[in-house]
Amino acid sequence: MALAVMLLDGASFHSACCRHKVLLSSLGPLLSNSKLYSSYRRPGAEPEKKLSWQNADFSFKKSIDHLKTQLSLLKKETQDYLKGPGGNPLSQHLLEQTRVLWQFRSQEDLNKWVISSDVEIGGKSKVYIKLGRNNQAALLYGTLNTEVPRDGETKYSGYCSMRSRPEVRSFNRKKYYDWSNFNSLYLRVRGDGRPWMVNIYTDPYFSHQKDDIYSYFMFTRGGPYWEEITIPFSKFFLSSRGRVQDNQHPVWLDKVRTLGFTIGDKVDGPFQLEIDFIGLLNDRAHKEKFAYEAYDKNTPV
């Protein structure tokens, strides 16, 4: 059950498949007070009487300004595409051994991440994020509380998470990270000895549900010293809504959407995690393709 709680980082990105949601995503910044990041509603809560698209500000001037901004982004994307993968020359892309994805040196770096906790389902855990000492790291801290909400439906509680904001391209198109040139995740962290779950959210070509994530454990040793952690992508296993799936397959590294960290070890009390940077590593000594057995669904009798 502890694993199920630790995998509850899928509380975000639950949007209803209806027409006004499609309109909502296309209007972009013209909307005010819209919940683009999560559409979660607590059990027993009344639905909103006003549709999301009815909060739109149909301003002609804002529309023109928005169009100019999107066209400039499209121009830059085209130039980067013609230059090479990721805006870099092909020779540099092929020889790249390491890459820093996120580092935390300013408030702008922190704004690229979103924190959440079981408060979204009525829990009492608290989580905060701020810059560390000398603005050299992100400090994620808070208090875990496993008390279950008394709503008659929620059975488990007690988790906190940190998740990168999904990036978008011009005209609100999805932007993916292509990590296929690397085989490991590389982090420099300092924790308090509590275990964390590292979650990779992908948006593959077919067969996946929106709640599917790839996860693996990150164990911190505590103490005053920083530690460098390498997690091969071959170790990440597929889960959906807190349940490990029988049908396992490697991470779709060319369709990565976001990255997240979750704590949910069912131990009440304070926690903290400092993150200096998050990067990628191409470890040539690591030869493993996938760590888990794959089952054939259509095994002949």
Disulfide bonds with the S-S distance in Angstrom:
none
